[in-house]
Structures are given as C-alpha cells and as structure tokens.
Amino acid sequence: MGKFTRKGSLALTAALAVVLAGASGASATPEADALAPVPTVGKDTVTRIGGADRIETAIEASKALYENAENSAYAEVEGASVVIARSDEFPDALAAATLADALDAPLLVTPAGKDLDERVAVELRRLKAGDVYIVGGTGAVSTAAQKTIDANSGAVKRLAGVDRYDTAVKVAEEVTDGVDKADVAVFLADGTQFPDALAAGAAAAATTNGVVLLTKGAAFDASTSRAWGQQEATGFTLDYLFDVTDGKSAYAAGNITAVGGPAAAAIGSGSAGAKKVTKVVGDDRYETASKLAAGISTLQFALASGANAADAVVASAYIANRDGALLLTRPDSLPAVTQKFLAATIADGENEAVTIFGGTGAIAASVEADVKNALVEASDKTAPVVTGVVVANNKLTAKTEPGAKVTLTASTTSAVPGGITALSTAGPDGTISYDLSKATDFTNNQEFKTGDLYLAVEDVPAGNVTYVNVPGFKVSVVAESALTVQGVDDNAAVLPGDDRSITVAAPTGATLTATVVDGDDKETKLTVGYVAGNQYKVALPKALAVEGNVVTVTATIANAQVSIADSDVVTVTDGL
C-alpha cells in the first residue's frame, strides 16, 4: 500500500501523557473516514459481539465497525484495508492492533495451514476489500489462503518475521513508515503471554505513532542472553530500540511504556537516555489492563476474556479502531479491580459503551450483568435512601437499596465503652436487620438516646453513603448462660415425697415461671420465690418430687422494646 501514517487520537491523559512528551510527527488524516461513526445514545450501553466460533466473532466485529459496507464510507475509500491473522494461536497477532488502527481496518482470523475460511472470503467481498495485510508467515496463514485472499481483494501484503518478536518489529516499522524513530512511542509487553500485549495494543493505538514490541518474559529475545542496552548481541526488540555506533549502544526510539511485570523486569533499572520510561504494572493481568485503561481518555471499552486469547485478539483490534481501552475479565466472574474501574472511572452524564467479546461460553451472562450494574452504579451519584428505622422487640430494622453495605456504629465511646462496628449487607429486598440482643458490646437494660448509635449505609460499588441516627431504645441482652437451674437444694430432706426447692440464677429484672411435668404428661405450675441478687427458689411440693418428673424454669425479660425468654430444665432423680 506504500506509506501511510497513524491517525492516532492523542487520547492518553496525564497518567501516560509523560510517555508522549517527546513525540512529534503528527500523522495525516485519511482522505475519508473509513469507520462508521460511533453510535450516539442517551445512556450507557453494554453490547456483546459473539459468534459460533472465534472466526465468526471476528466477522461480527467487522460488521459492527462497518455495518453497511455497500453504502458506508468504507466502500468509498480507495485502498481500504483488512488485517488477517491466524485463528488458533496469538503470537503473530499480539502487535496487530496498532496496524488495524492505522489502516482503519477490521481484523479477521482464519485457521493456520488451511485455505482461507469461506466465511472470511464472504466478509472480504462484503467489505470490497482493497489491500489486505497478513500478519505472520506461511505457517500462520498459508500460501493457499493468501491466494484466496488475493482473489477477493485488491492486493495482499504479508508482514512476517522469523518469530513473534521479529514480526512485531516489522509491524511497528510498517505502522511508523516515514516517521522518525525518535518520535515512535513504544509500548513494551511480554510476548510469551497475550494479556499485557493486547491491552498495550489498544493503548498504543490511542497514542500518536504508538507501537507494540515484545519481550521474552522478563528478558529480551536473543540468541544469547542480552540485557537492556547491551552491545553487539542479536535480538529483534533491542535492535529496534538501540542503535550501535562504534561498538556503543544508544537508545534510538521515543518514550517507552513497559506494560506488565515481565516487561518492566526486562527493562530493570535501565534508562532511555533523555526519553521517558514509564512502567504500568498491576498485581495481575486484570489490574494491569485497568491501570492502562485509566490513562486513556475514552468512552469506548472492550471487555474480553483474560483466560483465552481468541476473542481478546479481535477485541484489541476492534477497540483500537475506536481509540478505546481493552479490559479483561475472568470467564465466570468480573474481577473486583475491573468492576471498580468501571464504577469509578466512567464519567457520569456521558454515553459510555462497553462491548463484550465472545459468547456466554467465553464470558458468562452473569459477568455481563455485573458490567451493567457497574455502569448503573457509575452513573448513580445519589446517596442511598434509608427508611423505616425502627427498634422493636430488640430488633433494629430499616429499608434501603438491595445489597448495600450497612455499618452500625456508636457515635461516641461513652455510648458503648467497648465501641461497636457491626457490619451486614441489606437483603435482596433492601431489608436491614440487626438482633441487638446478640450484640456483645451491650449490657443488659442499657439505654440509648436517639443519635447514640447510627447507621452508615453505602451503595456498592458507587460508594455513596447515607448516615442515619438510630432512635432511642433500651436493650435487653440475654446471654446463652444467663439462666442457670442449679438443681434440688442439697440441704433439703433426702427422701422422695418431701417438699424441696430448686435454686435458680437468672438475670436481674427477669420474671420467672416454672412448671413440672409428671409421668402422665400432666403439667403443673410451680411457685417461684425471689431470694436476693439474681437468686431464686422454685418450690417443688413433695407430691411432685417424684423420680422422672421434669421441672422447666423460664426467665423472661420484657419492656417496650423486647420480650426474650430463656429456659432450662432439671429432672427429679432418686436419692434427692
């Protein structure tokens, strides 16, 4: 196709802007914008692009970019292009996103070692493809496939190196053809895994003259081990980055961003002369992608599986064409760091769009639901409403948003000397419920004034909080061992049939009742007498002091807020 220049978006914000400080050589705008305009809607949207397999998913992504090729600007652009890579492995496609963006081109995939998949040929004809760029050698996209591509397009150009590292360099050279290397913004990522490199591709595409180069894990590719800036060793990535003159290496490219831990480790403490070296590293692939996305000013996000490269390759190229960011997820659960990014970063009042790549077998429907919830919460700047705060029968109840995080806290330590931070989650219907009798921080009959305790109710994950005072109440706490039946008084007569008494320890202020059940299941109420302190006596008449009879004692604490009963039993035995 000859020379072309990256369109770029200069979309990176301050978090990565330092990487671009030395970049110049702003690229020209194509004669016509090949991409269909981004749809404008009145609310945040979550859509899914997925097909029966990875080939069909790529085709659906192409159709999403160019919905009506017959009548769109795409069909009118002379030499409009398509990028094609193998469908079964990711190495050659790791750096393809910047190429797709530079060409305003969709990325299609086809099986290795076979003729072109017929569905891809149909899509090429629908697009009226001009130049088609194959990324990878004949082992990736076969000679037979190339012939079929040629028959369904204007021309074919293959970008292939001896390995993935060489191929990435050749893609970078094509993307920046005519650009001074000193103005090329390099995004460096691990080429042995896909997540960091594909996320880097989207970020590089949002940067003028941005390219992706690869490390070999935490080192650089080379026939012998080669460190950052080392002289006279072979290695495609370092050979691109450094010029060797008179046996001395000098960094030759522009600002550099190391994406992910392995790439950062490969650079180590090395410098790039007067150029900036920035490292974007998360605890895992999901956080790294989120951190990278945070540096891009965009309303467009792609979400792909971080466990499988198939759809992520397509997603990276698709979102690169939108100057957006690539986020990653687990197949069956949205990582907390990704959910937090969506909720915290997406600006309220804008029309954000998240496109999920792959069917529900690749990314579960529950993940899509979590994304939608995160977008809703991101637009929710209103503190949660809390209603119906009531204390009755020793229970604190209220209503708020389902799933809200609720904290019961003392306003001062004097209210609850031991302090209290009781946490719960509002139920599916928004119900808040605390059993105050079980609170170990309270003492029996402790009284609280309105405002001594308060609820902090936070909607998750938006983080808006409402504080509500708890009405005054008197709590009655009955511990599990509060009532103790100590058995028949040992000082009483020892013969069955005598009058005797049972000693009981109960909470102060409790009302006690007692009954005895005989062998015929007849229940008789007994007399309970107060002794002193928490001591009580239950009178057991001699007629009922029969072996096997069961005495039940119940202590009840009652006031306007609570009614709690605790029971214990003792069985009459011979030899009392």
Buried (B, 14 or more C-beta within 10 A) or exposed (E): BEEBBBBBBEBBEEBBBBBBEBBEBBBEEBEBBBBBEEEEEEEBBBEBBBBEBBBBBBBBBBBBBBEEBEEBBBBEBEBBBBBBBBBEBBBBBBBBBBBBBBBBBBBBBBBBEEBBBEBBBEBBEBBBBBBBBBBBBBEBBBEEBBEBBEEBBBBBEBBBBEBBBBBBBBBBBBBBBEBBBBBBBBBBBBBBBBBBBBBBBBBBBBBBBBBBBBBBBBBBBBEEEBBBBBEEBEBBBBBBBBEBEEEEBEBBBBBBBBBBBBBBBBBEEBEBEEBBBBBBBBEBBBBBBBBBBBBBBBBBBBBBBBBBBBBBBBBBBBBBBBBBBBBBBBBEEBBEBBBBBBBBBBEEEEBBBBBBBBBBEBBBEEBBEBBBBBBEBBBBEEBBBBEEBEBEBBBBBBBBBEBBBBBBBBBEEEBBEEEBEBEEEBBEEBEBEBEBBEBEBBEBBBEBEEEBBBBBBBBBBBBBBBEBBBBBBBBBBBEEEBBBBEBBBEEBEEEBEEEBBBBBBBBEEBEBBBBBBBEEEEEBEBEBEEEEEBEBBBBBBEEBBBEEBBBBBBBBBBEEBBEBBBEBEBEBEEEB
